[in-house]
Structure formats: C-alpha cells, structure tokens
Amino acid sequence: MFTQPDRPSGRGQPLHASPVKNLAVRQGFRVYQPATFKSPEALETLRGLELDVLVVVAYGLILPPAALQCPRQGCINIHASLLPRWRGAAPIQRAVLAGDLKTGVTIMRMEAGLDTGPMLATREIDIGADDTAKTLHDRLARIGAELMVETLPALRVGRVREVPQPSEGVTYAEKINKAEALIDWRQDAALISRRVRAFNPWPIAETRLNGAQLLDSAATEAGQPGAGISPGTVLAATQDGIDIACGRGVLRIQRLQLAGRKPLFAREFIKGQRLDGARFAPV
C-alpha cells in the first residue's frame, strides 16, 4: 500500500496519518510513504514488489514514466468523471459547478499525460438537483470500487477492451481555489446554488452578514425577487430558510454557520440573528 507522507495538522501541527494509512495499518497491510516516485529508492521499492498491476485512486502525486512501467500490466486509475470530460484534480466539484446532469466513473490505464490514457470501463450516473460534492463523491466511490473489482479479473485474463479517449469534449477540472467559494450575489441564483453544492464539504461557500464571516452549506433556488431589490438583500427569514435576492432569482439558504461556530439549520440560526433589512455581502 502506497500513500502520501503523514502531514502536520491541528493545534501545534503534529504529524497525522491519512485515513487511508490508518485503515491499511488496521487491516495489516505494509504501508510505504515516499515523498516522490522520482527518487531511485522509491522506484526500487516499487520494482521489488513485483506487482501485476498497481491501482491508483486520488493519490495526489504524479507517477513518472519509470514508475508507470514497473507493474507487469501497468497502472490502473479510478477517475471520477466520464472521460474525456473533467480530466484533472477536481472532476466532481467542476461537474456540479458546471451544472452537468450526468457524471460517472472511468477505469483508465495511466500514461504520462494527465488523465489521457485509454479507457477500460465506464459507468454513468445522474447528478441530482440536491447533490453536493460530498454526496456525489460518496456515490462515485462505491461505484468506482465495484467497477474496479469487475475490471481487474477481466484484465488478468485479457478480456478488457482498451478504448482510446475521443479527442472531442475534452475539459480540464482545475484544482479548487478557496477564493472560488466567495459568493457574488449579483450572479444568478442557479449559479450560486451550484457553487454552494460544489464547495460542500470544502471550502464551503462564503459570504458576510453584518461584517461577520458566514459559511453556507445548503441552498436551493426559490422564485424571483421584486423589482429594484439589491442583490444580497434578505427577503424573508422563516422556518423553511433565509431567502436572499440575487442578480437573477432568489436563493434560499437552508444551513449556514458563523465562522468558528457549528453549522445550524436556518430555523435555528434565525433565533439568534436579527435579519430584518439585513444584506449579505461579498467577503
């Protein structure tokens, strides 16, 4: 089992192992944590294992050609999109943000290019109107594991058909920048709603209320504002949510939190906040 080195986190920044490492240790697997596969030592370790195939999932480090060539049948990746759409680091968030109606999992053979290798298997699913990056991630993780379990035996006996990716429809899912989560209330409610869903659970869509940082983790569209109402204005605050005027349409916030506080449903949040005439603003 290969995973990234332990990272500092929390108060005092002690080193913490990843959940992948913790699970592997509990299951009795030997764990290797090279900082890079470009070093001769890491490559020698990989060669010494004499692997038939190496399965790579969200590893976060680039495997150089020398590493890709070590296993007898190469390196196989579970990618959380229907390639060639959303090659790159954040396919799940980008699919939600773009308003895609479908996504899926691709099992692909790794090569030197970024997610450019031939496809061994795919499985498609719908993106629900309420799906967040987290709910979609969890669904795709289960599907990806099932599809890999089906693919590996077929690969071993030579029954896998490798299909080159089409040259049309290529898009790149760039790494998420925290600044992208800042809400601009001048935008359409539909786009802001996708932003809230795409950036849940990280980095969480962000705005300000009376100067305080506010994090929104659940929202839906809710009709149209009246004429002449400034974007960001609170239109209503009820048990169902907080309705906010957008550049076009209304967004209903259903779960939110002040920085450093626990998340609250809107019906709980409004008990401690005066929202009459309030206006949400960009950070």
C-alpha positions in Angstrom: 0.0 0.0 0.0 1.4 3.4 -1.0 0.0 6.6 0.4 1.4 10.2 0.9 3.6 11.0 3.9 2.0 12.0 7.2 1.1 15.7 7.3 1.1 18.3 10.1 -2.4 19.4 11.2 -4.3 20.8 14.2 -3.0 22.7 17.2 0.7 22.5 17.4 0.9 21.0 13.9 1.7 17.4 14.9 2.0 14.8 12.2 -1.2 12.9 11.3 -1.6 9.9 9.2 -4.2 9.9 6.4 -7.4 7.8 6.8 -6.1 5.5 4.1 -3.0 4.7 6.1 -4.9 4.2 9.3 -7.2 1.7 7.6 -4.3 -0.1 5.9 -2.5 -0.5 9.2 -5.6 -1.9 10.9 -6.0 -4.4 8.1 -2.4 -5.5 8.4 -1.0 -4.1 5.1 2.5 -2.8 4.9 2.5 0.9 4.1 5.0 2.8 2.0 5.0 6.7 2.1 7.6 8.0 -0.4 7.6 11.8 -0.8 8.0 11.3 -4.6 8.4 8.5 -7.1 11.2 10.3 -8.8 13.7 9.0 -6.3 15.7 5.9 -7.0 14.8 4.5 -3.6 11.1 4.8 -4.2 11.4 3.2 -7.7 13.4 0.3 -6.3 10.8 -0.3 -3.6 8.1 -0.4 -6.3 10.1 -2.7 -8.5 10.9 -5.0 -5.6 7.2 -5.7 -5.0 6.9 -7.4 -8.5 3.3 -6.2 -8.9 1.0 -7.5 -11.6 -0.9 -4.2 -11.6 -1.0 -1.0 -9.5 -4.4 0.5 -8.7 -4.2 4.3 -8.2 -7.0 6.3 -6.6 -6.8 10.0 -5.7 -3.1 9.6 -4.9 -2.2 13.2 -5.3 1.4 12.6 -6.5 2.5 12.4 -10.2 3.8 9.0 -11.2 6.7 9.4 -13.6 7.0 7.0 -16.6 9.5 4.9 -14.8 7.0 4.1 -12.1 4.2 3.5 -14.5 6.2 0.8 -16.2 7.1 -1.1 -13.0 3.9 -3.3 -12.7 3.7 -6.1 -15.3 0.3 -4.9 -16.5 0.8 -1.2 -15.8 -1.1 1.2 -13.5 -4.9 1.5 -13.5 -6.7 4.6 -12.2 -10.2 5.1 -11.0 -11.2 8.6 -12.2 -14.4 10.3 -11.0 -15.8 11.5 -14.4 -16.8 10.3 -17.8 -13.6 11.0 -19.6 -12.5 13.0 -21.5 -14.8 15.4 -19.7 -13.2 16.7 -16.5 -9.6 15.5 -16.7 -7.6 16.8 -13.7 -7.7 17.4 -10.0 -11.4 18.3 -9.2 -13.8 16.5 -11.5 -16.6 16.1 -9.0 -16.7 19.8 -8.0 -16.4 21.0 -11.6 -19.2 18.8 -12.7 -21.5 20.2 -10.1 -20.4 23.8 -10.7 -20.9 23.5 -14.4 -24.5 22.2 -13.9 -23.7 18.8 -15.6 -26.7 16.4 -15.5 -24.6 13.3 -15.6 -21.2 12.1 -14.5 -19.7 8.7 -13.7 -16.5 6.7 -13.2 -13.9 5.7 -15.7 -11.3 3.0 -15.2 -8.4 4.0 -17.3 -4.8 2.9 -18.0 -2.4 5.6 -16.7 0.2 7.1 -19.1 2.4 10.2 -19.0 -0.4 12.6 -19.9 -2.9 14.0 -17.4 -5.8 11.5 -17.4 -5.3 10.8 -21.1 -4.9 7.1 -21.1 -7.2 4.5 -22.8 -10.5 3.6 -21.0 -11.1 0.1 -19.7 -14.6 0.5 -18.3 -17.1 3.3 -17.5 -20.3 3.6 -15.5 -22.7 6.6 -15.7 -24.9 8.1 -13.0 -27.3 11.1 -12.8 -26.4 14.2 -10.8 -29.3 15.0 -8.6 -30.6 18.6 -8.1 -29.6 18.3 -4.4 -26.3 16.6 -4.9 -23.3 18.2 -3.3 -19.6 17.4 -3.9 -19.7 15.1 -0.9 -22.9 13.2 -1.7 -21.6 12.7 -5.3 -18.2 11.7 -4.1 -19.6 9.0 -1.9 -21.8 7.6 -4.6 -18.9 7.6 -7.1 -16.6 6.0 -4.6 -18.9 3.0 -4.2 -19.4 2.7 -7.9 -15.7 3.0 -8.7 -14.8 0.3 -6.2 -17.4 -2.1 -7.7 -16.3 -1.3 -11.3 -12.6 -1.9 -10.4 -13.4 -5.3 -8.8 -15.2 -6.3 -12.0 -12.4 -4.9 -14.2 -9.3 -6.5 -12.6 -10.2 -10.2 -13.2 -11.0 -9.4 -16.8 -7.7 -7.5 -17.2 -5.8 -10.5 -15.8 -7.3 -12.9 -18.4 -7.1 -10.4 -21.3 -10.8 -9.8 -21.7 -10.6 -6.0 -21.3 -11.0 -3.8 -24.4 -9.0 -0.6 -24.1 -10.7 2.3 -25.8 -8.8 5.5 -26.7 -10.4 8.6 -25.4 -12.1 10.7 -28.0 -10.4 14.0 -28.9 -13.7 15.9 -28.8 -15.2 17.0 -25.5 -12.0 17.4 -23.5 -12.3 19.6 -20.4 -10.0 20.2 -17.5 -11.0 20.2 -13.9 -8.6 22.6 -12.3 -7.7 22.3 -8.6 -10.2 24.2 -6.4 -9.1 27.6 -5.3 -10.6 28.8 -2.0 -11.3 32.2 -3.5 -13.8 30.5 -5.9 -16.1 29.8 -2.9 -16.8 33.5 -2.3 -20.4 34.3 -3.2 -21.2 37.2 -5.5 -24.9 37.9 -5.0 -25.0 39.7 -8.4 -24.8 36.3 -10.1 -27.8 34.1 -10.9 -29.4 32.1 -8.1 -28.9 29.0 -10.1 -25.1 29.5 -10.3 -24.8 30.4 -6.6 -26.8 27.3 -5.7 -24.4 25.2 -7.7 -21.5 27.0 -6.1 -22.8 26.2 -2.6 -23.3 22.5 -3.6 -19.9 22.2 -5.4 -17.9 23.5 -2.5 -19.6 21.4 0.2 -17.7 20.0 2.2 -14.7 22.1 1.2 -14.0 25.0 1.2 -17.7 25.9 1.8 -19.4 28.8 0.0 -18.7 32.1 1.9 -20.3 35.5 2.4 -20.7 38.1 5.1 -23.6 39.2 7.3 -23.2 42.5 9.3 -19.4 42.2 8.8 -19.2 38.6 10.1 -18.0 35.7 8.0 -20.8 33.3 7.1 -20.4 29.9 5.6 -23.3 28.4 3.6 -23.5 24.6 3.1 -27.1 24.1 1.8 -29.2 26.2 -0.5 -31.8 26.0 -3.3 -33.5 28.3 -5.7 -36.7 30.0 -4.6 -38.6 32.2 -7.1 -38.0 35.8 -8.1 -37.3 39.0 -6.2 -39.3 42.2 -6.7 -38.1 44.9 -8.9 -35.3 47.2 -7.7 -34.1 45.0 -4.8 -30.4 45.0 -4.4 -28.6 41.6 -4.6 -27.8 40.2 -1.2 -30.9 41.6 0.4 -32.8 39.3 2.8 -36.3 38.9 1.5 -37.7 36.6 4.2 -36.4 34.5 7.1 -38.7 31.6 8.1 -38.6 28.1 9.3 -38.0 27.0 5.7 -34.9 29.1 5.1 -33.5 32.5 4.5 -34.5 34.0 1.1 -31.9 36.3 -0.5 -32.2 38.3 -3.6 -29.6 37.5 -6.3 -28.8 39.2 -9.6 -31.4 37.0 -11.1 -33.7 34.9 -8.9 -33.8 34.2 -5.2 -31.6 31.8 -3.2 -33.0 30.1 -0.1 -30.2 29.3 2.4 -31.2 26.2 4.5 -28.0 25.5 6.5 -25.2 28.0 7.5 -22.7 28.9 10.2 -20.8 31.8 11.6 -17.0 31.3 11.5 -15.9 29.2 14.5 -19.4 28.1 15.3 -21.2 24.9 14.5 -23.5 24.6 11.4 -27.1 25.4 12.0 -30.3 24.9 10.0 -31.9 28.3 9.1 -34.7 27.8 11.6 -32.1 27.6 14.4 -29.9 30.4 13.0 -32.6 33.0 12.8 -33.4 32.6 16.6 -30.1 34.4 17.4 -29.9 36.8 14.5 -31.8 39.9 13.5 -32.3 39.7 9.8 -34.9 42.5 9.2 -33.4 44.7 6.4 -30.1 42.8 6.5 -28.0 42.4 3.5 -25.5 39.6 2.7 -22.3 40.9 1.1 -19.2 39.6 -0.7 -16.3 38.8 1.6 
